[in-house]
């Protein structure tokens, strides 16, 4: 995919790796819609802020209608509550699954007709090495990310006849607000991670293992 001529919609674009995606796509010449909860507070010059809460189905549909020329969807928004599956509340577990799985799927379902109508394009699903590597304290998060990773395999088969590729991006902890509790020595710069994801989309890759943590986690599956 030629990213310089793409029209991108990025969920969770106001901070973290989402903002890096927006900045880098603008630098590559793309048109960028930034899905954010508060457009008035979004200050990235060149990007078009669109109000969007991915857990609100009506807001998702409005965003898809507003950005009717999109050819690239970057599915990035999500939460991390550090919830144990055994001792955490069911409300917290449902919130993780709602934001990190159901909402991500709902955004895809809303934007696929738009991308298809524009001649096809691509989707980048921002996942995590925790799709494969699971801990107690992030049990709900890992379960939701694993569900999204599994869904991507099925979705690729449905999207291919529509002229849409789907790339999954997997990485370990990054220097973002979501991972503020993680020791710095375990985190990486989100800028190169975003670049790896975009390069993967441009190349038509199905999966991008963006750092050593993701590569190690996938290798452990066969162990």
C-alpha positions in Angstrom: 0.0 0.0 0.0 1.3 3.5 -0.9 0.9 5.3 2.4 1.7 8.7 0.8 -1.6 8.6 -1.0 -3.6 7.0 1.8 -6.4 8.4 3.9 -6.0 7.2 7.5 -8.2 7.0 10.5 -6.5 6.4 13.8 -8.3 5.5 17.0 -6.7 6.7 20.2 -4.7 9.3 18.3 -4.3 11.8 21.1 -1.3 10.3 22.8 1.1 7.4 23.0 1.7 5.3 19.9 -1.5 6.7 18.4 0.0 10.1 18.2 3.2 8.7 16.7 1.1 7.0 14.0 -0.6 10.3 13.2 2.7 12.3 13.1 4.5 9.7 10.9 1.6 9.4 8.5 1.5 13.1 8.0 5.2 13.1 7.4 4.7 10.5 4.7 2.1 12.6 3.0 -1.1 10.9 4.1 -4.4 12.5 5.0 -5.0 11.8 8.7 -8.2 11.6 10.7 -7.5 11.5 14.4 -10.1 9.7 16.5 -10.1 11.3 19.9 -12.5 11.8 22.8 -12.0 15.5 23.0 -11.2 17.2 19.6 -10.8 20.6 21.3 -7.8 19.4 23.2 -6.1 17.8 20.2 -3.2 19.9 18.9 -1.5 18.0 16.1 -1.3 20.4 13.1 -2.4 18.8 9.9 -4.6 16.1 11.4 -8.4 16.3 11.4 -9.7 15.6 14.8 -12.9 13.5 15.0 -14.8 12.9 18.2 -14.9 9.2 18.9 -15.3 6.9 21.9 -14.7 3.4 20.5 -17.0 1.8 23.2 -19.9 4.0 21.9 -21.5 2.3 18.8 -23.2 5.5 17.7 -19.9 7.4 18.0 -18.1 4.8 15.9 -20.8 5.0 13.2 -20.7 8.8 13.1 -16.9 8.7 12.8 -17.1 6.3 9.9 -19.7 8.5 8.2 -17.6 11.6 8.8 -14.4 10.1 7.4 -15.9 8.7 4.2 -12.7 8.7 2.2 -10.7 6.5 4.5 -8.4 3.8 2.9 -6.4 2.9 6.1 -7.7 2.1 9.5 -5.3 2.0 12.5 -7.1 0.2 15.3 -5.2 1.5 18.3 -7.4 2.6 21.2 -7.6 0.4 24.3 -7.3 0.3 28.0 -5.3 -1.6 30.7 -6.8 -2.0 34.1 -4.3 -4.5 35.6 -7.1 -6.9 36.4 -6.7 -10.5 37.6 -9.2 -12.9 36.0 -9.7 -14.6 39.4 -9.8 -11.7 41.9 -10.7 -8.7 39.7 -14.3 -7.6 39.4 -16.3 -8.8 36.5 -17.1 -5.2 35.6 -13.3 -4.5 35.1 -12.9 -7.7 33.1 -15.8 -6.8 30.9 -14.4 -3.3 30.4 -11.1 -4.7 29.2 -12.9 -7.1 26.8 -15.2 -4.3 25.6 -12.4 -1.8 24.8 -9.7 -4.2 23.6 -11.8 -6.7 21.7 -15.5 -5.8 21.0 -14.8 -2.1 20.4 -11.9 -3.0 18.1 -14.1 -5.4 16.1 -16.9 -2.8 16.0 -14.5 -0.2 14.5 -13.4 -2.7 11.8 -17.1 -3.5 11.0 -17.9 0.2 10.7 -15.0 1.1 8.5 -14.7 -1.9 6.2 -17.6 -0.7 4.0 -15.9 2.7 3.7 -12.6 1.3 2.8 -14.1 -1.1 0.3 -16.1 1.6 -1.3 -12.9 3.6 -1.8 -11.3 0.8 -3.8 -9.8 -1.2 -0.9 -6.9 -0.5 1.5 -5.6 -1.8 4.8 -6.2 -2.2 8.5 -3.5 -2.2 11.2 -4.6 -3.8 14.4 -2.4 -2.7 17.3 -2.1 -5.7 19.6 0.5 -6.7 22.2 3.0 -9.4 23.0 0.5 -10.2 25.7 -1.7 -11.7 23.0 0.7 -14.7 23.6 2.4 -14.1 27.0 0.0 -14.0 29.9 0.4 -12.8 33.5 -1.8 -12.8 36.6 -1.9 -9.1 37.1 -2.8 -8.4 33.4 -5.0 -11.4 33.0 -8.0 -9.5 31.6 -5.8 -7.5 29.2 -4.1 -10.6 27.9 -7.3 -12.4 27.3 -8.8 -9.5 25.3 -5.6 -9.1 23.2 -5.5 -12.9 22.5 -9.1 -12.7 21.4 -8.3 -9.8 19.0 -5.3 -11.7 17.6 -7.4 -14.8 17.0 -10.1 -12.7 15.3 -7.6 -11.2 13.0 -6.9 -14.6 11.4 -10.6 -15.0 10.6 -11.0 -11.4 9.5 -8.2 -11.6 7.0 -10.0 -14.3 5.1 -13.2 -12.2 4.9 -11.3 -9.0 4.0 -9.2 -10.4 1.2 -12.0 -10.6 -1.4 -12.9 -7.0 -0.5 -9.4 -5.8 -1.4 -8.4 -5.1 2.3 -5.3 -6.4 4.0 -5.0 -6.7 7.8 -1.7 -6.4 9.6 -1.3 -7.1 13.3 1.3 -5.2 15.2 2.8 -6.8 18.3 5.2 -5.4 20.8 6.2 -5.3 24.5 5.8 -2.4 26.9 6.4 1.1 25.6 6.9 4.5 27.1 3.2 5.4 27.1 0.7 6.4 29.8 -0.8 3.0 29.6 2.4 1.4 30.8 3.4 4.0 33.4 3.6 1.4 36.1 6.2 -0.7 34.2 9.9 -0.2 35.0 11.7 1.9 32.4 14.2 -0.8 31.6 11.4 -3.0 30.3 10.0 -0.3 27.9 10.8 0.8 24.4 10.3 4.0 22.4 6.9 3.9 20.7 8.2 5.9 17.7 10.2 3.0 16.0 7.3 0.6 16.9 4.9 2.8 15.0 7.3 3.0 12.1 7.6 -0.8 12.0 3.8 -1.1 11.9 3.4 1.4 9.1 6.2 -0.2 7.1 4.5 -3.5 7.6 1.2 -2.1 6.2 3.1 -0.7 3.2 4.7 -4.1 2.5 1.4 -5.9 2.9 2.7 -8.0 5.9 0.2 -10.0 7.9 2.1 -9.6 11.1 4.8 -7.3 12.5 6.8 -8.4 15.5 8.2 -5.0 16.4 10.6 -5.7 19.2 12.4 -8.5 21.0 9.6 -8.9 23.5 7.1 -9.8 20.8 9.6 -12.1 19.0 10.4 -13.9 22.3 6.7 -14.3 23.2 5.8 -15.8 19.9 8.8 -18.2 20.1 7.6 -19.4 23.4 4.4 -20.7 21.9 6.2 -23.6 20.3 8.1 -24.3 23.5 
